[in-house]
């Protein structure tokens, strides 16, 4: 089956999380046909690394059958801190009561419960807030002993076994790259994956630590997504974005840590800074949450997805909606329709002059100047598309970050580059029929690429395209040439 990539339609990429509701071969195939561009594997729900490997193989099987270049993302669990268990299964805490968290293994009761992080007492300070169960119960640390922290209940409520703990103002000495993460990565890095998402990032060094681990195993092709979900990550945002290859606005834990009322502002800020620094940015968590148990999305959810697209995110991500929801196929159909409608409106606004034509980057280079020129030439000559040849994915990424009016066809001769570009907004990855090093001239390269694009129904006779490339061919040395071509 040869996949036909229609040039019209949505530009925003869709990431679907694989789970029990979507792990059947037929179901996952239909999801990808409906508009999924990348598949996320959630390591938090995997106790055995080999189950991740099996899911990677399933994703690649579907990708191969459809002849589509799907991205595969493994999302690491990170240092999720949890309370232990209660003798009676649950308790109810009253406001202003005293309650202790201890690193000892104890049966929880009305006075205390264990906490999973061994360094908890060392890291916590009197006055630090402690949120449990997504902030439904809130404590404040008052006194420390050798193995316990006595807290005052600020917001009471029911507390049951194994609930998560958030420490928004506490500097944790634990690395976000945990022993479980290390074992998961060891199991998957020899597989065909494209991105690893690192949870609970606090500083740029967290990213470089994982990158060093990948380099040691000669797997530097795998790119790192920084999940922004801690106040400390917001405090170090620019450095984290610079150190990472892509960014995820992880709105679940972020909302717990900073307050849900601040999430919209921070989402816009993270997207803006990621775009300025030429990094793909994903918006995640509760995008179509009601569709876990419903066949339709709410109007508020549709507006939420659309607003992320108006802010120029690259991708929107679905979690439980596709992993455990009642109808993952309907979820993707709904998301694709929202993306297509909003992307079309964004284009209309740009044409009407309501949107800034050029994106301002943190650091301008020769490549950014060429891409801006290509965009302007395409606009003035009513082009159908921009064709950006690439050996590294850098030029298509820059072109996409200009919030281009045009689809960006990205010919390359490496499958992993195509898969990497599955997260780039408005970019259509395309494998060349032959290796760059075997092509004799730039003119020959353009002819081959245009014929391939025509066979995939991206282009047709009479279309005007603007072509960018770096000469000599096949060298990752940056864009230095532009041509206007009529197909």
N, C-alpha and C positions, 0 to 999 in steps of 0.2 A: 504494500500500500504506500503510495507516494503522497505525502502530506502537502496540500496546497495552501500556501500562506497568503491569504488575502491581504492586500496592502491597506484597504480601508478597515475601519473598525477601531477597537480599543488600542490605546497605547500603554495604559497602566498595566503592569504585570500582576498576576494573581498567584499567590502561594497557598497551597492546600496542605493541611497536616494529615498525614496518613494515620489511620487507626482502625479499630474493629469495623467501623461502618464503611470504610473505603478501601480495605485491603484485599478485596476480591479482585481478580484480574479484570473481569468485565467492568466492574464499577470504576476502578481507577482509570481504565481506558476511556470510559465515557466522560469522566471528570476532565481528562486532558483534552478530549475532543471539544468539550464545552468551553474551554478557555484557560485551563491551568497552565502556567508557565514553569513553575518550580514546585517541588515536593519537599515538605519538611518532615523530618523524623524527630520525634520528641523523646530524647534519651531519658527524661524524667520518668517516663512510663515504661522504661525497659530495664528490668533487673538483670537481664542476660545480654551482653554485647552482641552475641550471635544473632539475636532477634533483629538488631539493627542491620546486620549484614544481610539477612534474608529480605528485609524491606528494601534495602538498596538494590538488591538483585531484581526485586519485583518492579521497582521504579524504572530501572534500566531496560527491563523486558518490555514494558509498555512504551518507553521512549523509542526503542528499536523498532517495535511493531509499527508505530505511527510515523517513524522516520522524522521525529521531532527532537530538537535539542533541549530537553528538559533539564533544568538545574536540580541538583539534590543537595539539600541543606540538612546537616545534623545539628540539632539544638541541644547543647549540653545542659545537664541539670544544674551544675554549680553548687555552691555551699548552702543548700536550703536548710535552714535551722527550724527544728520542730520541737514542740513539747512532747513529753512522754505520754503514758497512759494513766488513767484514773482507776482506782480500785472499783468504783461504782460505774465506770464508763463515762461519766460526765459530772460536772459540778456547776453551780451558779454562783458567780462572784458579785458581791454588792459593792456599790460605789463607796469609796473611802476605807474599805477593808484592807488589811494587810495580807499579802500573799507572797510566797517565796518561790524563786526559780533556782534549782540546784543542779549541779553537774553530777551529783550522785544518782545511781540507779535506784529509784524509789517508786512505790505505788502511790500515785497522786491522790491527794485528798483535798479537803477544803482549805488547807493551810499551805500546801506546796505541791510542786510537780517538777519532774526532771526536765532538762533541756539538752538537746543533742550535741551542742557545740561545746567541746572541752575547754576552749579558751573564753567562754562566756564571762566568767567572773573577772578575768584579767582585763578584758576589753571594755566592759561596761563602766560608766562613771555615775556617781550620784546625780540625779536630775535628768538622766537620759530617759527618753520615752521608749516604751516597749509595746509594740503592737502585735496582737495575736489574732489569728483567724481573719486576715485581711482587715485588721483594725476594728473588728467588731468588739473586741475587748482591748482596753488600753491601760497600761500600767506606767508608773514612774519609779525608777530605781531610787531607793533611799539609803540603804546601808549594805555593805559588803562584808562577807566573812570569807573563810578559806575556800569554801565550795558552794556558797549560796549568795543570792542577792535578794534582800528583802525589798518588796515593792509596795507602793500604795495604788489601789485600784482607782483609776481616773474615770473609766467607763466600764461599768459592770456588764454582766451577761452570762449566757451559758457557754461553758468551755468543755469541749470533748476531746477525745484522744487524737494525738498526732497532728494537731493544728500547727500551721506555719507561724513563724516568728519573724517580724521585721524590726530592725534597729536603725531608724532613719538618721539619727545624729551620732551613731557610734562608729568609730573607726575600727574596722575589723582587721585583725592580723592574719586571718585565714585567707588563703589564696582562692580566687574564684575558680581556679583550675584544680579541682579536687582529685583525690585518688580514684574515685569512681569515674570522673571525667577522663582521667589518664588511661584507665583500662578500656573505656569506650573508644577513645581515639586510637589506641593501639590496635583495636580490632577492626576499625573502619578505614584507616588511612591507606591501606593497600587496595581498597575498593575504589570504584569510580564515583567519587563525590566531589562537589565543587566548593561548598562553603561549610565552615563550622561556626556556629553561633555560640559565643561565650557569655554565660549568664552572670549577672551581678558584678559587672565591671565597675571598678571604682576609679582607676587611674590608667594612664597609658602603659605603665609597666605590666599590667595584667595582660594586655594584648601582646606585648613583646615576649612575655614568658611563654605563651602558647606558640607564638611564631618560632621561637628558638626550638621548642620541642618538635615542631613540624620540620624545621630545617635539619635537625639532627637525624630525622628519619627520611631525609631527601624527598619531602612532600611539600615543597614550597609553592607548588601549583595550587594547593588548597588555600582558599582565601578565608579571612576571618571577619565575621560580623560581630560588632560590639553591641550588646543589648544594653540600652540605657534604661535602667529601672531603679537606680539609687540616687539619693540626693548628692552623694559624693561624685557620682558620674556627671551630674549637672554642673557641679563646681569645677570639674576638670574636663568639660565637654570638648573644647577645641583640641586639646592634646590627645584625647581619646579618638576623636574623629581622624586626626592626622595619622595616628598609629594603626588604625584599622583599615580594612578594605571595603567595608560596608557597615551600615548602622541600622539598628532596629529600635523603633520607639515602642518599648515593651510597657504598654500602658497599665497593665494589671498591678504589678508590684510598684511601679512608679507612682500610681495614684495613691496607694497605701502609704508610701513613704513621704510624699510631698503634699498630699491632700488632693482630692479629685478635682477641686475647683481650679487648681493650677495646671492640670494636665493639658487643656487646650492651648494655653499660652506656650507651654514647654514643647508641645508637639510642633507647633509652628516654628519655634526657635531651632529645634533639632533638625527639622527638614531644611530650613533656610541655611544653617551652618553646614550641613552635609552637602547641599547643592553648591555652595560657595567653594567648598573644598573638594569638589568632584568625587564624591562618594555616593554610591547607591544608598537609598534610604527607604526602609520598610516601615509601614504603620501596622501595628498588631494589637490584638486582644479585643474581644467583644465587638467585632465589627458587624456581624450579623447574629449576635448571640441568641436572639429569640428563635432563630431557625434551628437551634439544637432540638427544640421540641415542637416547632411549628413549620408549616409549609410556606409561610409568607414572612417577609421582613417588616419591621415597623418603619414608619415614615422617619422617625428620629434616626434609626440606623442607616437608612438610605442617605439622609443628610450628612451623617457622620462620615460615611465612606466618601461621598462627593466632596466634602470639605477637605479631606486629606488629599484628594486629587487636585482640587483647586490650589492647594498649597504646594503642589508639584512633588509629591512623593513619587518614588519609582514603582513601588509595589505595595499591595495590600495583602494582609495575611489572615487566613482563617484557621482557627484552632479546633475547638470542640465541634464547631459547625460541620466540619468534614470528617473529623476523627470519630465522633460518637453520635452525630446528629441523625435524625430520622430519615433525612433525604439529602445526602450530600450532593447529588446531581442537581437537584433544584437549587441548592445553595450556590453552586458555581454558576448556574444559569442566571440567577438573580444578580450575583456579583458582576458577571460579565456585562449584563445589560446596564447596570449602574455605571461601570467603567466606560463603556462605549458612549453612553449619553453624555456623561460629564466630560470625557475627552473631546467630544465633538463641540461641546459648548465652550471649552477652554480655547479650542482652535478658532471658533467664531469670535470670541472676545479679543483674541490676538489680532485677527484680521481687521476688526473694527477699531483697533488702536487703543483698547482699554487695558492691554497688557504691555509691559515693557518688552521691547523686541529682543534686547540683549541681556543676558544674565551676567552679573558682576562676579568674578572669581577672586578668591583670596590671592592667588598668584597667577598672573597672566604669562603665557609662554608663546613660542612660535606656533605650537599646535593649537592653542586656544584662538589665536589670531586667524589662522587658516580656517578653523571651523566657523568662526563668526563670519568670515568672508564667504564661505560656502553657503551659509544660511541666507545671507543677503542676496547672493547671486541667484539662489534657488527661488527666493521670493520675487525678485524682479523679473525673472524669466518664466514664472508660472510652472515651475518644475513639478513633476509627479513625486519625486523622491530624491534623497541624497544617498549616494552609494559611497560608503567609507570603508576602503580596504584596511585590514588590520592584521597584525601578527601578535598583538598583545592585548587587544580590546580597548586601548586607551583612547583612540580617536573616536570610535562610536560613543564611548562614555561622555567625552567632552561635548560631542554633537547633541547628545540627549539632554545634557544639562543646560543647553541653551533654550530649553523648552520649545524645541523646534516645531514649526508648523508642519514639517514633512516627516513621513516615515523614513527611517534610517536603515537602509539595507547594508548589512555588515558582512562582506565576504571574507572568509579566512580559510586556511587549510588545516586547521587543528580543531578536532571535535571538542576538546576541553575549553577552547576559547569560545566556541558557540554556546556551550553550556553555561559558561561564566556570564555571558551576555544575556542570559534568560532573565536577569533582574534589572536590566537597563530599560528605562521607560522609552517607548517608541522605537526600540531597536529590533530589527528582524535579522537574527543570525542566519548566515547562509554558508554552507560548506562549498568550497570550490571543487570542481570535478577533478582537479589535478593540483599537485603541490606548487607553491609559489616558486620554489627553486627550479622547477622544470619548465617554467614559462619564459619565453625568450624575450618578450618586450612588454612594455606597459600597454600598448595598443592591443596586443594579443590577450593580455590579462583582462582588459575591459570587455573584449568580445566574448570571452569564455564566461565571465561573470554575468553579462547581460543575457546570454543564452540560458544560463542556469536560472536566473531570476524570471525569465519568461516561462520556462518549464514549470516553475512553482507558482505561476500566475501572479507574481508580484508586479511584473511589467508587461506591457504589450506594445506592439508596433506604433510608433508616433509619439510615445512618451518622451518628455524631456527630463533628464536627470543631471545632477551635478555630482561629479566623481572626485573623490579625494584619495590620495595615496602618498606613501613615502617611497622615494626612489633612492637607492636601488631596491628592487622588488624583494620582499621576504625578509628584509632587515627591520628589526624593531628600533628604528632610528627616528621616528616621528614623521608626521605629515609634512610634505614640502611641495605638493603639486595639486592643481585643481583643473578639471576640464568640464565643459558643458557638452553633453552627448544627447542626440536624438536617436531613440531606439529604432 
